[in-house]
Amino acid sequence: MVRPARPVEQPQESPMNAPHAFDAPQDPWATLTRRPVPAAMREALKARFGSRCSEALALREQHGRDESPLDVDPPDVVVFAESKEDIAAVLALAHVYQVPVIPYGAGTSLEGHLLAVQGGVSLDVSRMNRILEIHADDLTVTVQAGVTRHQLNAELRHLGLFFPIDPGADASLGGMAATRASGTNAVRYGTMRENVLGLTVVTAQGDLIRTGTRARKSSAGYDLTRLYVGSEGTLGVIAEVTLRLYPLPEAVSAAVCSFPSIDAAVRTTIAIIQMGVPIARCELLDAHAVRAVNRHDRLSLPESPMLLMEFHGSPAGVQEQATTVQELARELGGTDFEWATTPEDRTRLWTARHHAYLSALQMRPGCRCVTTDTCVPISRLAESIQASVDEVEASGLPYFIVGHVGDGNFHMGYLIDPAQPAERAVAERLSAQMVARALKLEGTCTGEHGIGLHKQAFLLEEAGAGAVSQMQALKRALDPHNIMNPGKIFALD
């Protein structure tokens, strides 16, 4: 993955790498003024929360970083909430003192969502980890925002149920709702948008509201649930989530298949989807990603582009799906088709897939990862990925690709030396070109990472000034003091 021969190229002017109106700035927060927590509010927080309110530098620095390559000064205070009433107390004070509040779950964001660009309070909900109600007959569950997906599925397993949304990291369900997460199962089960039935939200004024019900549909008023799902903490803090559940499939089988090129792997995926095969997971790893997980997880997978697939259903249905996919793969050069039918073997494969990001970081010690994702109509996916590969290969930057290619979504990770600004500049330019291509192909600048700090200019290009203006109007109406995760998604001034 790391090629020592060629130096990283300097950005050049050409039709694809010339500056765009939507090029992301190096420091999107540079013009924002910090709003520190005043002494009176600090004292009020300490009186209310005691040891659950901390100004310790190490804790603040922990809550001032995510998985993005961006560096920002940490928040002024960290508060650990244990109930929705705790969240309401923090926001009521923040409303009075007009102090920013940044919700914090598991810290796995990739686009700067958690960074305290204007100072303020990092509100950690990880201790809100109670599963409140399981309604097995209705296939619904209500959880506190800090419950993680692994924790929920461990609790559901004995009931023969599971929650399928799997973004890779063991993220908190509140954070997954806030960023409209998806992941490896989205091709069959959808995203958080389709699987959140209702929310308990604390508003910017400290009021508790409930959106949605446990019913599978409703025509009652504005769909506030969908407004808060994907709002990235900019409109309120999600305290509780009601989710759809699914029966554990009767039969599950996983397979890996190697291909002579990324193009062949992606075209196989397109054929699978266009044939209507109800595949549950279809993940792409390029040769660099396979090499990284082999070393990290001590595997011996062929180090070439690979599809990692999973099939759910009845034993006969799974067998039929697998046979169809195997035939399609062979027609496009797929080889080394290997099955993993036992839970242990499937877990080993999917654990390796979920380790791909951290595994790749270990391939270049001390590096940071500038990662971006796009999603395009499935018929344009091969074109989008191949052009992105050609560009990064020409640049000389080390990189890796993973993708939920079954729904047209892929991730490019550029591994940069943080001490070399030129590498960061090249990575940002490549990212902008990748997004420009996705938009030209009628796709989106982010399939699941969200906007955060890093993709604000891309949102303007994708949605247009009129739509972003409507989003800003909603933000101003619901959060007039701009205290909820300010500086994210778009600038207000």
Summary of the structure (lengths in Angstrom):
residues: 493
radius of gyration: 22.5
end to end distance: 42.1
largest distance: 69.6
contacts: 1755
relative contact order: 0.14
helix: 38%
strand: 21%
